[in-house]
Amino acid sequence: MAEAVVRCAAADGEGEAEGSREGVLFVGRLIRQKGVDDLLRAVAALGGAIPVAIAGDGPERPRLERLARALGVPARFHGFVEPDARDR
């Protein structure tokens, strides 16, 4: 599972926005083997106050979106991100 602590900008994602805070970023295909459900459950176990950004798409996306809502995890699903955009 690929994840990193990042600055989650509140605005358009360019630079560091006022009020930005640390969170978790997952970048990858949303398939069961990646363990994104484990990531969401771990964040929920920590109180669910950590923002999670998920960049990627795949067959597990609808289930993961429902799971995040059910767990009360503030997750944003950004869908597929072009490789050039990931490097910014």
ABEGO torsion letter per residue (X at the ends): XBBBBBBBBABAGBEBBBGBBBBBBBBEBBBAAAGAAAAAAAAAAAGGABBBBBBEBEAAAAAAAAAAAAAGBBBBBAEBBBAAAAAX
